Amino acid sequence: MEFYFPTEFGEQLAFCAAAAAALIGALVMFAPGVALKFFALQPRELRPEGYGATRSAGGLILGFSATALILAQPTLYLAFGAAMALACFGRILSIMSDRGNTIRNFLLLVVEILLAALPLFYVFGLV
């Protein structure tokens, strides 16, 4: 089986978004302490359950984006883009209701919007 890199520009953008999400998921899965510090989450007690939850969330992101990369189907890019769009919605809810009006939250929102928009633009033929 050969490694597939798309030839269309729109699909290349969707592919790059999935690759970036895979890298983020791998970081969260394999270095949960670094990821928690980056997201300004510092547990009061060092408990393995917290790291387990963080690693499993990273594994979910890594697995979903790697599936989109490996199979490279428009429906998978649609599902990936929709999941990232819901993550954007959750971040917006946090900004509005959890006093999350911080620069870090806005920067992460921009990243999530890009990761959602690129595959969705490809699937709906906007790129």
N, C-alpha and C positions, 0 to 999 in steps of 0.2 A: 504494500500500500504506500502510495506516494503522499508527500505533504502537499496539500492543496492551498495555493494562494490565489485569491480571486483576480480576475482580469478586469472586471468592470470597476469603475471608480466608486460608485455607490456601495457596491459590495465590499470593496477594500475599506471604506470608512466603517461599515458595520463590523467587518473583521477586526479592524484596529480597536474599535470600542470593546469588543468581546475579549481581545487580547489584553487590553488595559485592565478590564475587570478581572480577568484571570490572574494577572500579576497582583492586583490588590487582594484578591481572595487568597492567593498563596501566601502573601505577607501576613494576612490576618490569621491564617491557619497555622503557619509554621513559626511565626513570631508574635504570639498574642500579647505579650508584654509591651513590645514596641508599638503595636497597633493601638492598644489601650491608652498608652501615653500620648500617642499622636492625636487620638480622639478626645483627649483630656478626661479620660475615665481612669480613675485611680481607686481601686478597691480598698476599703478600710482594712479588711482582713485578707490575707493571702490564702484563698481557698481554691482547691482544684476544680470545683464546680464552675466557678467563674471563668477559668481558663478553658474548661470544656465547652461552655456555651459559646465563648468567643471563637474557639477553633471550629466548632460545628457550623457557625455562621460563615466563617471563612471558607469552609469546605463546600457549603451550599453555593456560595458565589463562584468559587473555583470550578465546581462540577458543572454548574449551569452554563457558565461562559465557555468552558472547555468543550462541552457538548455542542454548543453553537459553532465553535471553531472547527471541531473535527467533522461534523456532519454538514455544515455550511448549507443549510436549507432555509429558504425564506420564512417558513413557519417558525423555525427555531429562533431566527433573528427577531421575528414578531413577538414571540413569547419573552425573549430576553429584553427587548425594548420595553415591553409592557411592564415587566417586573421592575426594571429600573425606573420607569415612570411612576410606579407606585411607591418606590423608595423616595423619589422626589416629592411626591405628595406627603409622605410621612415626614420628611424634613421640613416642608412648608408648614405642616400642622405643628411641628415642634417650634418653629420660629414664631408662629402666631400665638400658641397657647402655653408654651413652657418657658417663656421668657428666654428663648433661644436666639435672640436678636444679636448675634455676635458675628464678627468677621469670619471666624473659622466656619461657622454654620453656613454663611453665604458662599464662601469659597467651595465648600463641599457640595452645596446645592448646585453650583455651576458645573462642577465635575459630574454630578449625577445627571444633570440635564443633558450634558454632552453625551454621556454614556447611554442615555435613553433615546436621544434624538437621532443619533447617527444610524442605528439599525432601523428605527422606525421610518426615517426618511428613505432609506433604501427599499424597505418593504413596500411602502406606499408610492414609490416611483418619483419622489421629490428630488432625488439626486441622480 
